[in-house]
Amino acid sequence: MKKAIQLLLIISCFISIGISQTIYDSLFTATSFTTIDGAEISLSDYQGQVVVFDFWATWCAPCLKQFQKMQKLREKYPDEFMVVAVNLLSGDTEEDVARFAAENEYDFIFVTDNGLARTLEVHTIPYKVYFDPDSKFITTSTGLSVFPSESSKMEKIIKEYRL
């Protein structure tokens, strides 16, 4: 079991290294999203905050477990940390996403994927992409919620990069 977990971690590292920092910076700065309320947003709207783009789906149990942890961090760092929850629309509809957001009290920006997940070759969820307060790429992670270190990693990033 331990070797299997180590192998998964190594594979995740190689997957996340696949796309360079420059590509992440350019893709996310050039991309806008439409929120479930119809507003257009972009990474630059959150200057001054650590931002995580979290690719997820309503049927993904690890994604939803991570939402609880990210909400606690939003409450602890409301002006320093923002979550943009990007639903992949794989098995979900826009109505499913809107209903999920309405039924849950997460302080996130909910958007649907605009094709960016395919460009980034997101093959597993939850998949997170972190940016610093100057909108510069920090890192990615494929956060399996069984590893408690994922929420510790998020908090460490917030503390390290906040203004």
Secondary structure, 3 states (H helix, E strand, C coil): CHHHHHHHHHHHHHHHHCCCHHHHHHHHHHCEEEECCCCEEEHHHHCCCEEEEEEECCCCHHHHHHHHHHHHHHHHCCCCEEEEEEECCCCCCHHHHHHHHHHCCCCCEEEECCCHHHHHCCCCCCEEEEECCCCCEEEEECCCCCCCHHHHHHHHHHHHHCC
